[in-house]
Amino acid sequence: MITGDLDAFKEDLSTKVVDAAKQIDRVIQDFTAGKLPLADWSPAEIKRYYPVVVTVSPLPVFLSTYDEVRGMVANAGYLTSTNIAELEITNVGELEMIESLLEDGHTLVQILESKTQDKFYRVIPLWHYLYATINDGTLRKGGSHLSTQREVLFDKISPLLFNIQGKDVNNT
């Protein structure tokens, strides 16, 4: 993403996210039409699709970024069916967080559905939502050095960002 140039940022969103949404939309249409058979899955069994675009690094996000991107996708005519949830944008680091939740019994559908149903969190990055709403201890810290350092930093700044209370916050 190019810092400071709104037009360049929108062009990046178009090439990175809208183009990905186009591909997701095509795959959903092909699957629904029976052109893309998947073993043990029938289009009739799928009640709702949850499109997710995964980026290598987080998008610069302001409160209007998600609405802007979702608007760009809708204006391009993608992911507009009523059985398709709002587009979610995540990054590789957030996938690590989701993995720990899946291991503890959460499902990706549950996570995406609850985030998109929340008026505030539907327009902010997934990791903010996970840290602010998963309070049952299932979000475990990652094992890598970078993950550990990221967690330490977040534990220190989270009270300022989200007014989060907890044992890690009280120890800082």
C-alpha positions in Angstrom: 0.0 0.0 0.0 1.3 3.4 -0.9 1.2 5.8 2.1 -0.4 9.2 1.7 -1.8 8.9 -1.8 -5.6 8.1 -1.6 -5.9 7.3 -5.3 -3.0 4.9 -5.2 -4.5 3.3 -2.1 -7.8 2.8 -3.8 -6.0 1.4 -6.9 -4.2 -1.1 -4.6 -7.5 -2.1 -3.0 -8.9 -2.6 -6.5 -6.1 -4.8 -7.6 -5.6 -6.7 -4.4 -9.1 -7.0 -2.9 -11.7 -6.3 -5.7 -9.9 -8.7 -8.1 -9.8 -11.4 -5.4 -13.5 -10.8 -4.8 -14.1 -11.3 -8.5 -12.4 -14.7 -8.3 -14.3 -15.7 -5.2 -17.6 -14.6 -6.8 -16.8 -16.7 -9.9 -16.0 -19.8 -7.8 -19.3 -19.4 -5.8 -21.3 -19.1 -9.0 -19.5 -22.1 -10.6 -20.0 -24.2 -7.5 -23.7 -23.2 -7.2 -24.2 -24.0 -10.9 -22.6 -27.4 -10.5 -19.6 -26.5 -12.7 -17.2 -27.0 -9.8 -18.0 -30.3 -8.1 -16.5 -30.8 -4.7 -16.4 -34.3 -3.1 -18.9 -34.7 -0.2 -20.3 -31.2 -0.8 -23.5 -30.2 -2.6 -24.5 -26.6 -3.5 -27.9 -27.4 -1.9 -26.2 -27.9 1.4 -24.6 -24.5 1.5 -26.9 -21.9 3.1 -24.5 -19.0 3.2 -21.1 -18.2 1.8 -18.4 -16.3 3.8 -16.0 -14.7 1.4 -12.5 -14.0 2.8 -9.6 -12.3 1.1 -6.2 -13.1 2.8 -3.4 -10.5 2.4 0.2 -10.9 3.3 0.2 -7.9 5.5 -2.6 -5.9 7.2 -4.4 -3.3 5.3 -4.2 0.3 6.6 -7.6 0.4 8.2 -9.7 3.4 9.1 -13.3 3.2 10.1 -14.4 3.7 6.5 -11.9 1.2 4.9 -14.1 -1.9 5.1 -17.2 0.0 3.9 -15.2 1.5 1.1 -13.8 -1.9 0.0 -17.2 -3.6 0.3 -18.7 -0.8 -1.7 -16.1 -1.1 -4.4 -16.8 -4.9 -4.6 -20.6 -4.4 -4.8 -20.2 -1.6 -7.4 -18.2 -4.0 -9.5 -21.1 -6.5 -9.2 -19.3 -9.1 -7.1 -20.5 -11.0 -4.0 -24.0 -9.4 -4.2 -26.2 -12.4 -3.7 -28.3 -12.5 -0.5 -26.7 -15.8 0.5 -23.2 -14.3 0.5 -22.0 -12.6 3.8 -20.0 -9.4 3.8 -16.5 -9.7 2.5 -13.9 -10.2 5.2 -10.3 -9.1 4.7 -7.7 -10.8 6.9 -4.0 -11.4 6.8 -1.6 -14.2 7.5 -1.0 -13.1 11.1 -4.8 -13.2 11.8 -5.0 -16.7 10.4 -2.6 -17.8 13.2 -5.0 -16.4 15.7 -8.0 -18.1 14.1 -6.1 -21.4 14.0 -5.9 -21.5 17.8 -9.6 -20.8 18.0 -10.4 -23.6 15.6 -8.4 -26.0 17.7 -10.5 -25.0 20.7 -13.8 -25.8 19.1 -14.7 -22.5 17.5 -15.6 -22.6 13.8 -14.6 -20.1 11.1 -18.3 -19.6 10.2 -19.1 -18.7 13.9 -16.3 -16.2 14.0 -17.1 -14.6 10.7 -20.9 -14.5 11.3 -20.6 -13.0 14.7 -18.1 -10.3 13.5 -20.3 -9.3 10.5 -23.4 -9.1 12.8 -21.7 -6.6 15.1 -22.3 -3.0 14.1 -18.9 -1.8 15.4 -16.6 -4.7 14.7 -17.9 -5.4 11.2 -15.8 -2.5 10.0 -12.5 -3.1 11.8 -9.8 -5.7 11.4 -10.5 -9.2 12.5 -7.7 -9.3 15.1 -9.3 -6.3 16.9 -12.5 -8.2 17.0 -10.9 -11.4 18.3 -9.0 -9.7 21.1 -12.0 -7.7 22.2 -14.6 -10.4 22.1 -13.0 -13.8 22.7 -12.6 -13.7 26.5 -12.8 -17.4 27.3 -9.1 -18.1 27.2 -9.2 -19.9 23.9 -7.1 -17.4 22.0 -3.6 -18.7 22.8 -0.4 -16.9 22.2 1.6 -18.0 19.2 4.8 -20.0 19.6 7.2 -17.9 17.5 9.4 -15.2 18.8 7.6 -12.6 16.7 4.2 -13.8 17.8 5.4 -13.6 21.4 6.8 -10.0 21.0 3.6 -8.9 19.2 1.5 -10.3 22.1 3.7 -8.6 24.7 3.2 -5.3 22.9 -0.5 -5.8 22.5 -0.9 -6.6 26.2 0.7 -3.3 27.0 -1.3 -1.1 24.6 -4.7 -2.9 24.7 -6.0 -1.1 27.8 -5.4 2.2 26.0 -7.1 1.0 22.7 -10.0 -1.1 24.0 -10.3 -0.6 27.7 -9.6 -4.3 28.2 -9.2 -5.7 31.7 -7.4 -8.9 32.4 -4.5 -10.7 34.1 -1.9 -9.7 31.5 -3.0 -6.1 31.6 -2.7 -6.0 35.4 0.8 -7.3 35.3 2.2 -4.5 33.2 
